[in-house]
Amino acid sequence: MQSLQKLLTRAPGSLSTLLPCRWQSYTSCSGQQDMLRGKVDRWGGVTVDLGSADCGFEGTYFHTSLRELDTFGGKLRRSLKQWKAEGKKAVWLKVPILQSRFVPVAASQGFQFHHAENGYSMLTMWLPDDPCRIPHFATHQIGVAGCVLREDTREVLVVQDRNRETSHMWKLPGGLSDPGEDFDATAVREVEEETGIKSEFQSVLTIRQQHNYPGAFGKSDLYVVCRLKALSHDIDHCPDEIIGCKWIDVGELATTQSTSLISTHVAQIVLHGFREGFDKVDIRMKELPSVFKNMTYKLYHRPIPEL
């Protein structure tokens, strides 16, 4: 019997040609029971979850054999043929991490990785002959900074980040959003975690977009700067992340050489807000009901007169 390694590294095609005849007969029967089952979405795609008891394949988590791999390969091949005949557009194959041995089998039939999470990988295959229209997975990571202001003294909170090559430079505190976390919540949380300062969200001041970001595995990066109102003033910074932390005059931050260019621009925006009113610079947030049931979203825009 040929090795499992040879089975998984062979050219695309039938796995059964590598197996003894008595094993080939195991998947030779035809019919609906010998196909994978999945959920059809409104776009004409089929999602098969190998971790589901309803997928039409009883793969184990702790045992594998050539017979099992060949059974899966046969079912997948017949299913693809049927779905293409039915005019289905795309196939989404969700593979639990403990069943990752099926990934090479799917790849040999044309599947590609779409994304992965902690417990599974998602593979996709476009069935029509026209160009693939499967949407890409997440293209951006989101970082949020808090521009925390003491309006009585016109000071802003700045930090020196221990984990950056530019650790000597003063910058606004902030970090990456957690999944499902809004800009305002990220800004308030990150500021308190890094500096010990409690704050309250007021507005979004600016957004930076950068592509091929080194810290995002080559994906794009959105960096959202929020204006926050300081609710406390005594600094208690996190030594694991922050080397230094202080309040600095906004005018000084706008002119100093020991800061990042984006911090300089933010300071200039804040100075304009102090002079002309923050309604001239703020991007406000409004929560609205979504078209999806029991969901809301947050809309960000410049202030407009009430109708």
C-alpha positions as CSV (number, residue, x, y, z in Angstrom):
1,M,0.0,0.0,0.0
2,Q,1.3,3.4,-0.9
3,S,2.0,5.9,1.9
4,L,-0.3,8.5,3.1
5,Q,2.2,11.1,2.1
6,K,2.2,10.0,-1.5
7,L,-1.6,10.0,-1.5
8,L,-1.8,13.6,-0.4
9,T,0.9,14.9,-2.7
10,R,-0.1,13.3,-5.9
11,A,-1.5,15.4,-8.8
12,P,-5.2,16.3,-8.8
13,G,-7.6,13.5,-9.7
14,S,-9.2,10.5,-8.2
15,L,-7.8,9.2,-5.0
16,S,-9.2,5.8,-5.6
17,T,-6.6,4.9,-8.2
18,L,-4.1,4.6,-5.4
19,L,-6.2,2.2,-3.3
20,P,-6.7,-1.5,-3.4
21,C,-9.8,-2.7,-5.3
22,R,-11.6,-3.8,-2.2
23,W,-11.5,-0.2,-1.0
24,Q,-12.5,1.3,-4.3
25,S,-15.8,-0.5,-4.1
26,Y,-16.5,1.2,-0.7
27,T,-17.5,4.4,-2.5
28,S,-18.6,3.1,-5.9
29,C,-22.3,3.3,-5.2
30,S,-24.2,6.3,-6.5
31,G,-27.1,8.3,-5.2
32,Q,-28.0,11.1,-2.9
33,Q,-26.8,9.3,0.2
34,D,-23.3,9.3,-1.4
35,M,-23.0,13.0,-1.6
36,L,-22.2,15.8,0.8
37,R,-25.0,17.9,2.1
38,G,-24.9,21.7,2.7
39,K,-27.0,24.8,3.1
40,V,-27.8,26.8,0.0
41,D,-27.6,30.6,0.4
42,R,-29.5,33.3,-1.5
43,W,-26.5,33.9,-3.8
44,G,-26.5,30.3,-5.1
45,G,-23.7,29.1,-2.9
46,V,-23.5,25.9,-0.9
47,T,-21.9,25.7,2.6
48,V,-20.8,22.3,3.8
49,D,-19.7,22.1,7.5
50,L,-17.7,18.9,8.1
51,G,-18.2,19.4,11.8
52,S,-22.0,19.1,11.4
53,A,-23.8,15.7,11.7
54,D,-25.9,16.8,8.7
55,C,-23.1,17.2,6.2
56,G,-23.4,13.7,4.8
57,F,-20.0,12.5,5.9
58,E,-19.1,11.0,9.3
59,G,-15.4,11.9,9.6
60,T,-13.8,11.1,12.9
61,Y,-11.7,13.6,14.9
62,F,-9.0,11.2,16.2
63,H,-8.6,8.5,13.6
64,T,-7.8,8.5,9.9
65,S,-7.3,6.0,7.2
66,L,-6.8,5.9,3.5
67,R,-10.3,4.5,3.2
68,E,-11.8,7.5,5.0
69,L,-9.8,10.0,2.8
70,D,-10.9,8.2,-0.4
71,T,-14.5,8.1,0.8
72,F,-14.5,11.8,1.4
73,G,-12.8,12.5,-1.9
74,G,-15.4,10.5,-3.8
75,K,-18.3,12.2,-2.1
76,L,-16.8,15.6,-2.7
77,R,-16.1,14.9,-6.4
78,R,-19.7,13.6,-7.0
79,S,-21.2,16.6,-5.0
80,L,-19.2,19.1,-7.1
81,K,-20.4,17.5,-10.3
82,Q,-24.1,17.6,-9.1
83,W,-23.9,21.2,-7.8
84,K,-22.4,22.4,-11.0
85,A,-25.1,20.7,-13.0
86,E,-27.7,22.4,-10.7
87,G,-26.2,25.8,-11.5
88,K,-24.7,26.5,-8.1
89,K,-22.1,29.2,-8.0
90,A,-19.7,28.6,-5.1
91,V,-18.9,26.0,-2.6
92,W,-17.8,26.8,1.0
93,L,-16.2,24.0,2.8
94,K,-15.8,24.5,6.6
95,V,-13.2,22.2,8.0
96,P,-12.7,21.8,11.8
97,I,-9.1,22.1,12.9
98,L,-9.0,18.4,14.1
99,Q,-10.2,17.3,10.6
100,S,-7.6,19.3,8.7
101,R,-6.4,16.1,7.1
102,F,-9.3,16.6,4.6
103,V,-7.8,19.9,3.4
104,P,-5.3,18.3,0.9
105,V,-8.1,16.1,-0.5
106,A,-10.2,19.2,-1.2
107,A,-7.2,21.1,-2.5
108,S,-6.5,18.3,-5.0
109,Q,-10.0,19.0,-6.4
110,G,-9.6,22.7,-6.8
111,F,-10.4,24.2,-3.4
112,Q,-8.5,27.2,-2.0
113,F,-8.2,28.7,1.4
114,H,-10.5,31.6,2.1
115,H,-9.9,32.3,5.8
116,A,-9.2,30.6,9.1
117,E,-10.4,31.2,12.6
118,N,-9.3,29.6,15.9
119,G,-11.2,26.3,15.4
120,Y,-11.6,25.9,11.7
121,S,-10.5,26.8,8.2
122,M,-12.8,27.8,5.3
123,L,-12.1,26.6,1.8
124,T,-13.9,27.8,-1.3
125,M,-14.3,26.8,-4.9
126,W,-16.0,28.8,-7.7
127,L,-18.0,26.4,-10.0
128,P,-18.9,28.5,-13.1
129,D,-16.5,29.0,-15.9
130,D,-16.7,32.8,-15.6
131,P,-14.3,34.8,-13.4
132,C,-14.6,34.1,-9.6
133,R,-16.8,36.5,-7.7
134,I,-16.3,35.1,-4.2
135,P,-15.6,38.0,-1.9
136,H,-12.3,38.3,-0.2
137,F,-12.1,37.8,3.5
138,A,-11.3,40.7,5.8
139,T,-8.9,43.1,4.1
140,H,-8.3,45.6,6.9
141,Q,-7.3,45.6,10.6
142,I,-8.7,48.5,12.7
143,G,-6.6,50.5,15.1
144,V,-8.0,53.2,17.3
145,A,-6.3,56.1,19.1
146,G,-7.7,58.3,21.8
147,C,-7.0,62.0,21.7
148,V,-7.8,62.7,25.3
149,L,-8.2,66.4,26.0
150,R,-8.2,68.5,29.2
151,E,-10.1,71.4,27.8
152,D,-9.4,73.6,30.9
153,T,-5.6,73.4,30.3
154,R,-5.7,72.6,26.6
155,E,-3.5,69.6,27.2
156,V,-3.5,66.2,25.4
157,L,-2.4,62.8,26.7
158,V,0.6,61.2,25.0
159,V,2.6,58.1,25.5
160,Q,5.9,56.4,24.5
161,D,5.2,52.9,23.2
162,R,7.6,50.3,24.5
163,N,7.0,47.8,21.7
164,R,7.8,50.1,18.8
165,E,11.1,51.0,17.0
166,T,10.1,54.6,17.5
167,S,9.7,54.2,21.2
168,H,11.4,57.6,21.8
169,M,8.5,59.4,20.0
170,W,5.4,60.7,21.8
171,K,2.2,59.4,20.3
172,L,-1.5,59.1,21.2
173,P,-2.5,56.0,23.2
174,G,-4.4,53.4,21.4
175,G,-4.5,49.9,19.9
176,L,-6.4,47.3,17.8
177,S,-10.1,46.9,18.1
178,D,-11.4,43.6,19.5
179,P,-13.9,41.7,17.2
180,G,-17.3,43.4,17.4
181,E,-16.0,46.4,19.3
182,D,-16.9,49.9,18.1
183,F,-14.4,52.8,17.6
184,D,-15.6,54.6,20.7
185,A,-15.3,51.6,23.0
186,T,-11.8,50.7,21.7
187,A,-10.5,54.2,22.3
188,V,-11.8,54.5,25.9
189,R,-10.6,50.9,26.7
190,E,-7.1,51.3,25.2
191,V,-6.6,54.7,26.9
192,E,-7.4,53.3,30.3
193,E,-5.4,50.1,29.8
194,E,-2.3,52.0,28.8
195,T,-2.5,55.1,30.9
196,G,-5.0,54.6,33.7
197,I,-6.9,57.6,32.5
198,K,-10.7,57.3,32.3
199,S,-12.4,59.2,29.4
200,E,-15.6,59.7,27.5
201,F,-16.0,59.5,23.7
202,Q,-16.8,62.8,22.0
203,S,-16.2,62.3,18.3
204,V,-14.0,60.9,15.5
205,L,-11.4,63.4,14.4
206,T,-9.7,61.7,11.5
207,I,-9.1,58.3,9.8
208,R,-5.9,57.1,8.2
209,Q,-5.9,54.3,5.6
210,Q,-2.7,52.5,4.8
211,H,-2.2,49.5,2.5
212,N,0.4,46.6,2.7
213,Y,0.7,47.4,6.4
214,P,3.7,45.5,7.9
215,G,1.9,44.9,11.2
216,A,-1.2,43.4,9.5
217,F,0.4,40.6,7.5
218,G,0.4,42.7,4.4
219,K,-3.3,43.6,4.7
220,S,-4.6,47.2,4.9
221,D,-4.9,49.2,8.1
222,L,-7.5,51.7,9.2
223,Y,-6.4,54.0,12.0
224,V,-9.2,55.9,13.6
225,V,-8.5,58.9,15.9
226,C,-11.2,59.7,18.4
227,R,-11.6,62.8,20.5
228,L,-12.1,61.9,24.2
229,K,-12.9,64.0,27.2
230,A,-10.7,63.3,30.2
231,L,-12.7,62.2,33.3
232,S,-9.6,61.7,35.4
233,H,-6.1,63.3,35.4
234,D,-3.8,61.1,37.5
235,I,-1.6,58.9,35.2
236,D,-0.9,55.3,36.1
237,H,0.5,53.8,32.9
238,C,1.1,50.1,32.1
239,P,4.8,49.4,32.3
240,D,4.6,46.4,30.0
241,E,3.4,48.5,27.1
242,I,4.3,52.1,27.9
243,I,7.7,53.7,28.7
244,G,6.4,57.2,29.4
245,C,3.1,59.0,29.7
246,K,2.3,62.7,30.2
247,W,0.0,65.6,29.5
248,I,1.4,68.0,26.9
249,D,0.2,71.3,25.6
250,V,-1.6,70.8,22.3
251,G,0.3,73.6,20.7
252,E,3.6,71.9,21.7
253,L,2.5,68.6,20.2
254,A,1.7,70.4,16.9
255,T,5.2,71.7,16.6
256,T,7.5,69.2,18.3
257,Q,9.9,67.1,16.3
258,S,9.7,64.1,18.7
259,T,6.3,62.9,17.6
260,S,4.7,61.1,14.6
261,L,3.4,63.1,11.6
262,I,-0.1,61.9,12.2
263,S,0.0,63.1,15.8
264,T,1.2,66.5,14.5
265,H,-1.8,66.7,12.2
266,V,-4.2,65.6,14.9
267,A,-2.9,68.3,17.2
268,Q,-3.4,70.9,14.4
269,I,-7.0,69.7,14.0
270,V,-7.5,70.0,17.8
271,L,-6.1,73.6,17.8
272,H,-8.5,74.5,15.0
273,G,-11.3,73.0,17.1
274,F,-10.3,75.1,20.1
275,R,-10.2,78.3,18.0
276,E,-13.3,77.8,15.8
277,G,-15.4,75.2,17.8
278,F,-15.2,71.5,17.7
279,D,-18.4,71.4,15.6
280,K,-16.1,72.5,12.7
281,V,-13.9,69.4,13.0
282,D,-15.9,66.7,14.7
283,I,-17.2,63.6,12.9
284,R,-20.1,62.6,15.1
285,M,-21.7,59.2,15.7
286,K,-25.3,58.3,15.5
287,E,-26.7,54.8,16.2
288,L,-29.5,53.7,13.8
289,P,-31.5,50.5,13.3
290,S,-30.1,48.1,10.7
291,V,-32.1,46.5,7.8
292,F,-31.1,43.2,9.6
293,K,-33.5,42.1,12.3
294,N,-32.6,43.1,15.9
295,M,-29.4,44.8,14.8
296,T,-28.1,48.4,14.8
297,Y,-25.2,50.2,13.3
298,K,-23.3,53.4,14.0
299,L,-23.2,56.1,11.3
300,Y,-20.4,58.6,11.4
301,H,-20.7,62.0,9.7
302,R,-20.2,65.8,10.1
303,P,-22.8,67.6,12.2
304,I,-25.8,68.7,10.1
305,P,-28.8,70.9,11.1
306,E,-31.9,69.0,12.4
307,L,-34.7,68.8,9.8
